[in-house]
Amino acid sequence: MKNAIKILGLFMLVIFSAVSFTSCSDDDDPANNDFFAGTYKGNLSYSDGGSTNVSTDNGSVFVTKIASGTKYNFAFSNSIPDLNGIEFEQQGDNVLVMVGSTATSYIRIDNNELKILYSKDGKIWTANCTR
C-alpha cells in the first residue's frame, strides 16, 4: 500500500511539473508591457530657439507609459520641459519607435537605450541615454 501511494505521489508530481512548464508563455514581448518605462541616464540637451539652452552629460529621462497603451511621457531632468503623449509603434523585436518619425523628429527606445531627436515649434530636445 505504501508503494502505491509513493508511485501515485510521484506520478502526480510529474503531471503537475509538465502542466506548469507548458502553461508558461515565452512569447511575451516587452514592447507590449511596461518594460520600457523607467529612468534612462546620459547626455541631454534642449534649446527653445531663444535664450534657453541646456546641455548636460549627467541628465536623466523618466519614461512612463500612459493609459492608451501606445503613448509615452518623457520627464527630463535639468529643468528641460517634458514631452507628453508621444505615440509609439513596435519596430522589429523589442524596439519602440515614435509614430511619424522623420529626420527632425525621432525617438527610439529599446531594452537598454533611449535616443531622442525631437523638434517642435522651434524647440529641440535631444537625448542619448542608457539604463
C-alpha positions as CSV (number, residue, x, y, z in Angstrom):
1,M,0.0,0.0,0.0
2,K,2.9,2.4,0.8
3,N,4.4,1.7,-2.6
4,A,1.2,2.5,-4.3
5,I,0.9,5.9,-2.5
6,K,4.6,6.7,-3.4
7,I,4.0,5.8,-7.0
8,L,0.8,7.8,-7.2
9,G,2.5,10.8,-5.5
10,L,5.4,10.7,-7.9
11,F,3.0,10.4,-10.9
12,M,1.1,13.5,-9.7
13,L,4.3,15.4,-9.2
14,V,5.4,14.6,-12.8
15,I,2.0,15.6,-14.2
16,F,2.0,18.9,-12.2
17,S,5.5,19.7,-13.4
18,A,4.6,19.1,-17.0
19,V,1.5,21.3,-16.8
20,S,3.4,24.0,-15.1
21,F,6.1,24.2,-17.8
22,T,3.7,24.1,-20.7
23,S,1.5,26.8,-19.3
24,C,4.2,29.4,-19.2
25,S,4.2,32.0,-22.0
26,D,7.6,32.5,-23.7
27,D,6.3,34.9,-26.4
28,D,5.6,37.9,-24.2
29,D,7.1,40.8,-26.0
30,P,8.4,43.6,-23.7
31,A,7.1,46.2,-26.2
32,N,3.6,45.1,-25.1
33,N,4.1,45.9,-21.4
34,D,5.8,48.5,-19.2
35,F,9.3,47.1,-19.9
36,F,10.5,50.4,-21.4
37,A,9.2,52.6,-18.5
38,G,11.9,53.7,-16.1
39,T,14.9,56.1,-15.8
40,Y,17.5,56.4,-18.5
41,K,20.7,58.4,-17.8
42,G,23.1,60.1,-20.2
43,N,23.5,63.1,-22.5
44,L,20.6,65.6,-22.7
45,S,20.2,68.9,-24.5
46,Y,17.4,71.3,-25.1
47,S,17.0,74.6,-27.0
48,D,13.9,76.8,-27.3
49,G,15.4,78.7,-30.2
50,G,16.0,81.7,-28.0
51,S,17.7,82.3,-24.7
52,T,17.2,78.8,-23.2
53,N,19.9,76.3,-23.9
54,V,20.5,73.4,-21.6
55,S,23.2,70.7,-22.2
56,T,24.4,68.0,-19.7
57,D,26.3,64.8,-19.8
58,N,24.7,63.6,-16.5
59,G,21.0,64.1,-17.2
60,S,18.1,61.7,-16.8
61,V,14.8,61.0,-18.5
62,F,12.0,59.2,-16.7
63,V,9.8,57.3,-19.2
64,T,6.2,56.4,-18.3
65,K,3.6,54.5,-20.4
66,I,0.2,56.2,-20.3
67,A,-3.3,54.6,-20.2
68,S,-3.7,54.5,-24.0
69,G,-1.1,51.7,-24.2
70,T,0.7,53.2,-27.2
71,K,1.7,56.6,-25.8
72,Y,4.5,57.6,-23.5
73,N,5.6,60.6,-21.4
74,F,9.2,61.8,-21.0
75,A,10.1,63.8,-17.9
76,F,13.6,65.4,-18.2
77,S,16.0,66.5,-15.5
78,N,17.8,69.8,-15.5
79,S,14.6,71.9,-16.0
80,I,14.1,70.7,-19.5
81,P,10.4,70.7,-20.5
82,D,8.7,67.4,-20.6
83,L,7.4,65.6,-23.8
84,N,4.0,64.1,-23.2
85,G,1.6,61.9,-25.2
86,I,4.2,60.7,-27.8
87,E,2.7,57.8,-29.7
88,F,4.9,54.7,-30.5
89,E,4.8,51.6,-32.6
90,Q,6.8,48.4,-32.4
91,Q,9.6,48.0,-34.9
92,G,11.4,44.8,-35.0
93,D,12.0,42.8,-31.8
94,N,11.7,44.7,-28.5
95,V,12.0,48.2,-30.0
96,L,9.6,51.1,-29.9
97,V,9.8,53.9,-32.5
98,M,7.8,57.1,-32.4
99,V,4.9,57.1,-34.9
100,G,5.7,59.6,-37.7
101,S,9.5,59.6,-37.2
102,T,11.3,61.9,-39.6
103,A,14.8,63.3,-39.9
104,T,14.0,66.1,-37.4
105,S,11.8,64.1,-35.0
106,Y,12.9,60.7,-33.9
107,I,12.5,58.8,-30.6
108,R,13.7,55.2,-30.2
109,I,13.5,53.0,-27.1
110,D,14.9,49.5,-26.7
111,N,15.7,47.5,-23.6
112,N,18.9,49.5,-22.8
113,E,18.8,52.7,-24.8
114,L,16.8,55.8,-25.3
115,K,17.6,58.1,-28.3
116,I,15.7,61.3,-28.9
117,L,16.0,64.0,-31.6
118,Y,12.7,65.8,-31.4
119,S,11.8,69.2,-32.9
120,K,8.5,71.0,-32.3
121,D,7.6,74.7,-32.6
122,G,11.2,75.8,-32.9
123,K,12.2,73.8,-29.8
124,I,14.7,70.9,-29.9
125,W,15.2,68.1,-27.4
126,T,18.0,65.5,-27.7
127,A,18.9,62.6,-25.5
128,N,21.4,59.7,-25.8
129,C,20.8,57.7,-22.7
130,T,21.2,54.2,-21.3
131,R,19.9,52.4,-18.1
